[in-house]
Amino acid sequence: MRAIRETPVHRDPDERSERVTTLAVGEEAVVVATGAHWTRVVVPDQPSSLDPAGYPGWVPTAALGATPLDVARGRLGAAYVWGGLDCSGLVHLAFRACGVRVPRDAADQAAAAAPVSEPEPGDLFFFGRRGEPVSHVGFVTEVGLLHATEGRGVVEEPVPAERRETLLGAGRLG
C-alpha cells in the first residue's frame, strides 16, 4: 500500500504514542497487520536495524490507499497551485505516488488515456472547448468529480453544470 498523505508512523497503535518516523505521500508501506483503525507496517525505503524489511510502526488505516483516486482523496482541501497542485498536477501526483508515470499536462493526459464509454471511479474526465486542447481534468468518483479548482482547491463534488457543458470525454490511465 502507499501513503495517501504525509503520515506519522507511531510506535504503538495510538496517536499519543511516540512518533518514530513519517511516510511521505506515495511512500510504500508493507502491511504486517490490520486492526479496526490502525495498520502495522514496515517501510522498505527506510532501512532499520529494528526490522530487516524496513522501519516498523503503526499508521491510521485511513492514511493508506492503493489507487491514484485514494491518493487524490488524501489531498482533499489542499490549496490550488498553478503549475503545482493544479488539476493535471493532482492527477500526475496521484499516479506518481502509486508508481505509475503519466504525462504532467491535461491535454497530454487525455492523449495518453484509453477512452472509456462507461467511466468508473478512478477514471478521468477531460474538459475543454470543442476544437481546442483539453484544459481541465479530474477523477471520476461515486459522487461525480474530484479535481483541483482555482479558488476552492481540491474538492469532490457532483459534476458542476459549467463543467458538464465542456465535458469532452472520459479515459483511463495506467
Backbone as CSV, one residue per row, in Angstrom:
resi,resn,N_x,N_y,N_z,CA_x,CA_y,CA_z,C_x,C_y,C_z
1,MET,0.847,-1.167,0.000,0.000,0.000,0.000,0.896,1.235,0.000
2,ARG,0.275,2.357,-0.272,1.013,3.622,-0.292,0.318,4.656,0.570
3,ALA,1.099,5.581,1.091,0.534,6.661,1.899,-0.216,7.625,0.992
4,ILE,-1.446,7.975,1.372,-2.224,8.906,0.564,-1.985,10.349,0.983
5,ARG,-1.283,10.537,2.086,-0.886,11.868,2.555,0.331,11.677,3.465
6,GLU,1.012,12.770,3.787,2.115,12.656,4.751,1.527,12.126,6.052
7,THR,2.130,11.066,6.569,1.530,10.348,7.689,2.554,10.014,8.757
8,PRO,2.285,10.390,10.002,3.178,9.977,11.075,3.069,8.475,11.330
9,VAL,4.194,7.863,11.619,4.244,6.449,11.978,4.534,6.405,13.477
10,HIS,3.678,5.681,14.210,3.794,5.625,15.670,4.341,4.281,16.129
11,ARG,4.944,4.300,17.318,5.478,3.071,17.903,4.354,2.085,18.221
12,ASP,3.218,2.590,18.696,2.071,1.755,19.077,0.828,2.265,18.353
13,PRO,-0.245,1.471,18.303,-1.468,1.904,17.609,-2.279,2.900,18.439
14,ASP,-1.674,4.059,18.632,-2.290,5.105,19.448,-1.619,6.416,19.056
15,GLU,-2.394,7.423,18.681,-1.786,8.677,18.228,-1.012,9.402,19.310
16,ARG,-1.181,9.016,20.574,-0.402,9.604,21.664,0.933,8.902,21.845
17,SER,1.100,7.736,21.182,2.382,7.038,21.316,3.457,7.767,20.516
18,GLU,4.694,7.424,20.795,5.836,8.089,20.158,5.761,8.003,18.637
19,ARG,6.023,9.141,17.994,6.142,9.193,16.541,7.558,8.764,16.204
20,VAL,7.680,7.684,15.414,9.010,7.137,15.152,9.551,7.502,13.772
21,THR,8.679,7.794,12.826,9.091,8.244,11.501,7.860,8.803,10.795
22,THR,8.018,9.144,9.525,6.924,9.700,8.737,6.923,9.047,7.363
23,LEU,5.723,8.734,6.873,5.562,8.291,5.487,5.328,9.524,4.629
24,ALA,6.037,9.641,3.528,5.789,10.706,2.563,4.612,10.296,1.676
25,VAL,3.968,11.267,1.034,2.889,10.956,0.097,3.410,9.976,-0.941
26,GLY,2.692,8.878,-1.104,3.063,7.874,-2.099,4.094,6.870,-1.649
27,GLU,4.649,7.034,-0.450,5.668,6.103,0.024,5.049,4.741,0.302
28,GLU,5.762,3.706,-0.096,5.271,2.347,0.090,5.314,1.950,1.556
29,ALA,4.250,1.276,1.985,4.177,0.708,3.326,3.675,-0.726,3.170
30,VAL,4.460,-1.678,3.619,4.058,-3.085,3.544,3.237,-3.401,4.795
31,VAL,2.027,-3.875,4.575,1.117,-4.158,5.685,1.513,-5.460,6.366
32,VAL,1.669,-5.395,7.683,2.019,-6.549,8.502,0.782,-7.067,9.237
33,ALA,-0.040,-6.134,9.747,-1.262,-6.497,10.475,-2.236,-5.335,10.369
34,THR,-3.510,-5.663,10.362,-4.542,-4.635,10.271,-5.508,-4.765,11.431
35,GLY,-5.782,-3.629,12.062,-6.791,-3.576,13.116,-7.958,-2.735,12.639
36,ALA,-8.875,-2.422,13.525,-10.051,-1.649,13.149,-9.678,-0.250,12.652
37,HIS,-8.738,0.411,13.322,-8.392,1.781,12.960,-6.908,1.981,12.678
38,TRP,-6.104,0.988,13.005,-4.660,1.109,12.858,-4.107,-0.065,12.048
39,THR,-3.046,0.215,11.292,-2.377,-0.814,10.492,-0.908,-0.833,10.860
40,ARG,-0.392,-2.022,11.143,1.047,-2.179,11.402,1.736,-2.333,10.064
41,VAL,2.790,-1.552,9.856,3.503,-1.555,8.582,4.999,-1.645,8.807
42,VAL,5.696,-1.994,7.743,7.130,-1.756,7.645,7.320,-0.908,6.397
43,VAL,8.315,-0.022,6.452,8.561,0.925,5.368,9.876,0.544,4.696
44,PRO,9.793,-0.169,3.550,11.014,-0.700,2.937,12.036,0.341,2.504
45,ASP,11.597,1.562,2.178,12.546,2.598,1.763,13.196,3.308,2.943
46,GLN,12.907,2.830,4.161,13.539,3.360,5.362,14.184,2.193,6.119
47,PRO,15.365,1.749,5.677,16.034,0.624,6.330,16.228,0.893,7.824
48,SER,16.148,-0.190,8.599,16.270,-0.041,10.046,16.784,-1.328,10.670
49,SER,17.564,-1.195,11.730,18.000,-2.376,12.474,16.841,-2.983,13.263
50,LEU,15.732,-2.252,13.384,14.559,-2.749,14.108,13.845,-3.872,13.353
51,ASP,13.954,-3.850,12.018,13.305,-4.877,11.190,14.028,-4.901,9.843
52,PRO,14.517,-6.066,9.395,15.243,-6.119,8.123,14.371,-5.744,6.918
53,ALA,13.040,-5.797,7.060,12.144,-5.462,5.942,11.924,-3.957,5.802
54,GLY,12.281,-3.173,6.830,12.090,-1.730,6.792,11.633,-1.216,8.134
55,TYR,11.531,0.100,8.240,11.172,0.707,9.519,9.774,0.265,9.923
56,PRO,9.597,-0.258,11.156,8.284,-0.734,11.592,7.508,0.327,12.379
57,GLY,6.198,0.205,12.346,5.365,1.087,13.159,3.901,0.946,12.799
58,TRP,3.101,1.826,13.377,1.642,1.818,13.200,1.189,3.124,12.577
59,VAL,0.264,3.016,11.622,-0.326,4.202,10.984,-1.844,4.073,11.010
60,PRO,-2.553,5.203,11.002,-4.007,5.113,10.875,-4.365,4.449,9.536
61,THR,-5.247,3.483,9.565,-5.625,2.751,8.357,-6.101,3.694,7.261
62,ALA,-6.807,4.752,7.623,-7.345,5.693,6.641,-6.256,6.445,5.877
63,ALA,-5.007,6.392,6.341,-3.920,7.100,5.673,-3.303,6.289,4.543
64,LEU,-3.743,5.052,4.383,-3.187,4.188,3.350,-4.188,3.974,2.228
65,GLY,-3.683,3.846,1.030,-4.532,3.576,-0.117,-3.751,2.846,-1.176
66,ALA,-4.460,2.334,-2.140,-3.809,1.536,-3.160,-3.970,2.108,-4.557
67,THR,-4.788,3.143,-4.721,-5.073,3.646,-6.058,-4.784,5.137,-6.160
68,PRO,-4.603,5.631,-7.383,-4.446,7.073,-7.544,-5.633,7.861,-6.979
69,LEU,-6.846,7.325,-7.108,-8.007,8.014,-6.538,-7.883,8.122,-5.024
70,ASP,-7.403,7.071,-4.360,-7.173,7.137,-2.913,-6.190,8.255,-2.577
71,VAL,-5.110,8.327,-3.338,-4.095,9.363,-3.097,-4.695,10.741,-3.315
72,ALA,-5.454,10.919,-4.397,-6.081,12.217,-4.675,-7.037,12.604,-3.549
73,ARG,-7.790,11.640,-3.039,-8.704,11.931,-1.922,-7.929,12.375,-0.685
74,GLY,-6.720,11.888,-0.545,-5.880,12.310,0.576,-5.472,13.766,0.481
75,ARG,-5.670,14.387,-0.673,-5.316,15.803,-0.873,-6.537,16.717,-0.765
76,LEU,-7.733,16.164,-0.461,-8.931,16.998,-0.333,-8.667,18.165,0.608
77,GLY,-9.074,19.343,0.182,-8.878,20.548,0.986,-7.570,21.264,0.728
78,ALA,-6.644,20.624,0.010,-5.367,21.272,-0.294,-5.597,22.464,-1.218
79,ALA,-4.768,23.471,-1.085,-4.886,24.674,-1.905,-4.500,24.404,-3.353
80,TYR,-5.157,25.078,-4.269,-4.843,25.030,-5.696,-3.577,25.853,-5.931
81,VAL,-2.640,25.281,-6.669,-1.410,25.999,-7.014,-1.132,25.764,-8.496
82,TRP,-1.258,26.828,-9.306,-0.982,26.716,-10.731,0.454,26.256,-10.935
83,GLY,0.635,25.228,-11.762,1.962,24.688,-12.015,2.449,23.760,-10.917
84,GLY,1.638,23.535,-9.902,1.955,22.638,-8.789,0.789,21.699,-8.582
85,LEU,-0.042,22.011,-7.617,-1.230,21.196,-7.366,-2.426,21.840,-8.070
86,ASP,-2.324,21.873,-9.401,-3.453,22.284,-10.230,-4.157,21.010,-10.686
87,CYS,-5.106,21.099,-11.614,-5.899,19.912,-11.961,-5.031,18.768,-12.482
88,SER,-4.181,19.044,-13.446,-3.354,17.975,-14.004,-2.225,17.592,-13.051
89,GLY,-1.793,18.534,-12.219,-0.781,18.231,-11.208,-1.303,17.247,-10.180
90,LEU,-2.579,17.367,-9.814,-3.193,16.421,-8.887,-3.207,15.020,-9.487
91,VAL,-3.594,14.915,-10.752,-3.613,13.613,-11.433,-2.200,13.046,-11.507
92,HIS,-1.260,13.872,-11.905,0.135,13.445,-12.028,0.680,12.961,-10.686
93,LEU,0.472,13.751,-9.627,0.938,13.392,-8.284,0.327,12.076,-7.827
94,ALA,-0.987,11.911,-8.025,-1.687,10.718,-7.554,-1.173,9.457,-8.251
95,PHE,-0.971,9.522,-9.552,-0.453,8.351,-10.276,1.002,8.101,-9.914
96,ARG,1.800,9.167,-9.835,3.216,9.013,-9.499,3.371,8.392,-8.116
97,ALA,2.500,8.780,-7.177,2.562,8.221,-5.827,2.288,6.721,-5.831
98,CYS,1.595,6.244,-6.854,1.305,4.804,-6.981,2.301,4.107,-7.904
99,GLY,3.348,4.814,-8.292,4.393,4.220,-9.107,4.082,4.166,-10.591
100,VAL,3.103,4.971,-11.035,2.727,4.975,-12.450,3.114,6.324,-13.051
101,ARG,3.918,6.285,-14.102,4.359,7.515,-14.768,3.302,7.915,-15.802
102,VAL,2.795,9.141,-15.661,1.824,9.683,-16.616,2.261,11.087,-17.001
103,PRO,1.766,11.607,-18.125,2.120,12.979,-18.512,1.680,13.988,-17.456
104,ARG,2.285,15.170,-17.486,2.012,16.206,-16.486,0.812,17.074,-16.844
105,ASP,0.587,17.375,-18.114,-0.456,18.324,-18.504,-1.741,17.632,-18.943
106,ALA,-2.879,18.312,-18.731,-4.200,17.734,-19.003,-4.339,17.253,-20.453
107,ALA,-3.919,18.051,-21.408,-4.049,17.650,-22.819,-3.221,16.394,-23.106
108,ASP,-2.039,16.313,-22.519,-1.190,15.137,-22.717,-1.766,13.919,-21.984
109,GLN,-2.366,14.147,-20.821,-3.018,13.048,-20.098,-4.176,12.499,-20.925
110,ALA,-4.953,13.397,-21.534,-6.073,12.956,-22.381,-5.567,12.157,-23.574
111,ALA,-4.473,12.602,-24.175,-3.920,11.896,-25.335,-3.399,10.515,-24.956
112,ALA,-2.913,10.362,-23.721,-2.349,9.082,-23.279,-3.414,8.121,-22.744
113,ALA,-4.593,8.622,-22.445,-5.634,7.801,-21.827,-6.375,6.963,-22.863
114,ALA,-6.761,5.761,-22.449,-7.636,4.924,-23.283,-9.063,5.411,-23.069
115,PRO,-9.760,5.778,-24.135,-11.135,6.267,-23.957,-12.029,5.195,-23.334
116,VAL,-12.951,5.628,-22.480,-13.940,4.723,-21.891,-15.329,5.329,-22.070
117,SER,-16.286,4.491,-22.412,-17.651,4.983,-22.600,-18.466,4.890,-21.320
118,GLU,-18.053,4.020,-20.409,-18.738,3.861,-19.122,-17.715,4.108,-18.009
119,PRO,-17.444,5.389,-17.702,-16.406,5.688,-16.712,-16.735,5.128,-15.329
120,GLU,-15.672,4.697,-14.664,-15.756,4.145,-13.313,-14.903,5.008,-12.384
121,PRO,-15.183,4.948,-11.069,-14.333,5.691,-10.148,-12.853,5.363,-10.378
122,GLY,-12.052,6.417,-10.467,-10.623,6.271,-10.749,-10.278,6.618,-12.177
123,ASP,-11.272,6.561,-13.077,-11.053,7.041,-14.441,-10.974,8.567,-14.396
124,LEU,-10.722,9.174,-15.533,-10.588,10.627,-15.595,-11.635,11.231,-16.519
125,PHE,-12.154,12.400,-16.137,-12.979,13.212,-17.018,-12.072,14.285,-17.607
126,PHE,-12.256,14.555,-18.908,-11.487,15.594,-19.591,-12.444,16.678,-20.070
127,PHE,-12.034,17.937,-19.878,-12.889,19.071,-20.182,-12.165,20.061,-21.082
128,GLY,-12.931,20.802,-21.876,-12.391,21.860,-22.720,-13.424,22.288,-23.730
129,ARG,-13.060,23.224,-24.545,-13.934,23.697,-25.620,-13.674,22.835,-26.853
130,ARG,-14.721,22.459,-27.544,-14.584,21.652,-28.765,-13.603,22.334,-29.716
131,GLY,-12.706,21.539,-30.298,-11.725,22.055,-31.237,-10.495,22.659,-30.587
132,GLU,-10.456,22.705,-29.251,-9.297,23.238,-28.526,-8.702,22.127,-27.666
133,PRO,-7.453,22.283,-27.232,-6.862,21.256,-26.367,-7.623,21.122,-25.047
134,VAL,-7.567,19.950,-24.468,-8.151,19.715,-23.149,-7.536,20.724,-22.183
135,SER,-8.380,21.334,-21.364,-7.892,22.368,-20.455,-8.154,22.059,-18.978
136,HIS,-8.880,20.964,-18.693,-9.150,20.608,-17.298,-9.321,19.101,-17.211
137,VAL,-8.927,18.544,-16.066,-9.032,17.105,-15.840,-9.377,16.872,-14.383
138,GLY,-10.106,15.792,-14.142,-10.425,15.411,-12.777,-10.772,13.941,-12.710
139,PHE,-10.742,13.394,-11.510,-11.061,11.982,-11.304,-12.565,11.762,-11.286
140,VAL,-13.010,10.700,-11.938,-14.383,10.228,-11.820,-14.515,9.609,-10.427
141,THR,-15.592,9.948,-9.709,-15.846,9.360,-8.390,-17.309,8.936,-8.299
142,GLU,-17.630,8.280,-7.221,-19.015,7.884,-6.966,-19.899,9.126,-6.821
143,VAL,-19.334,10.204,-6.326,-20.062,11.467,-6.144,-20.172,12.214,-7.462
144,GLY,-19.137,12.117,-8.289,-19.095,12.822,-9.568,-17.679,13.117,-9.995
145,LEU,-17.055,14.124,-9.367,-15.764,14.628,-9.834,-14.893,15.030,-8.651
146,LEU,-13.647,14.578,-8.641,-12.638,15.031,-7.688,-11.595,15.760,-8.515
147,HIS,-11.383,17.046,-8.220,-10.457,17.840,-9.031,-9.901,19.008,-8.228
148,ALA,-8.843,19.596,-8.760,-8.270,20.805,-8.175,-8.825,21.980,-8.965
149,THR,-9.437,22.903,-8.242,-10.087,24.030,-8.895,-9.628,25.342,-8.266
150,GLU,-9.369,26.308,-9.110,-8.891,27.600,-8.644,-9.914,28.226,-7.697
151,GLY,-9.441,28.712,-6.581,-10.313,29.369,-5.620,-10.864,28.450,-4.546
152,ARG,-11.013,27.138,-4.852,-11.564,26.218,-3.849,-10.619,25.077,-3.527
153,GLY,-9.548,24.930,-4.269,-8.595,23.861,-4.006,-9.105,22.515,-4.462
154,VAL,-8.650,21.460,-3.795,-9.026,20.094,-4.173,-10.367,19.771,-3.524
155,VAL,-11.360,19.463,-4.369,-12.721,19.190,-3.909,-13.268,17.950,-4.604
156,GLU,-14.243,17.320,-3.940,-15.015,16.238,-4.546,-16.464,16.695,-4.521
157,GLU,-17.105,16.677,-5.683,-18.451,17.222,-5.799,-19.159,16.613,-7.001
158,PRO,-20.496,16.752,-7.055,-21.176,16.385,-8.299,-20.596,17.244,-9.429
159,VAL,-20.604,16.732,-10.641,-20.026,17.487,-11.757,-20.815,18.798,-11.911
160,PRO,-20.147,19.955,-11.732,-20.841,21.238,-11.847,-21.391,21.463,-13.262
161,ALA,-22.471,22.216,-13.370,-23.108,22.484,-14.663,-22.126,23.054,-15.669
162,GLU,-21.282,23.998,-15.217,-20.333,24.614,-16.159,-19.297,23.606,-16.660
163,ARG,-19.009,22.580,-15.863,-18.093,21.523,-16.316,-18.822,20.547,-17.243
164,ARG,-20.077,20.213,-16.948,-20.834,19.304,-17.827,-20.903,19.856,-19.246
165,GLU,-21.007,21.172,-19.362,-21.088,21.819,-20.690,-19.809,21.663,-21.494
166,THR,-18.682,21.446,-20.809,-17.393,21.342,-21.512,-16.784,19.946,-21.428
167,LEU,-17.571,18.955,-20.980,-17.063,17.584,-20.866,-16.797,17.033,-22.265
168,LEU,-15.547,16.659,-22.497,-15.155,16.100,-23.797,-15.159,14.587,-23.814
169,GLY,-15.005,13.968,-22.653,-14.988,12.506,-22.588,-14.300,12.028,-21.331
170,ALA,-14.159,10.715,-21.273,-13.515,10.072,-20.132,-12.444,9.120,-20.634
171,GLY,-11.457,8.867,-19.801,-10.381,7.973,-20.178,-9.763,7.302,-18.971
172,ARG,-8.947,6.315,-19.269,-8.291,5.530,-18.224,-6.789,5.545,-18.475
173,LEU,-6.034,5.901,-17.438,-4.571,5.896,-17.498,-4.028,4.717,-16.709
174,GLY,-2.809,4.312,-17.038,-2.125,3.318,-16.226,-2.302,1.907,-16.638
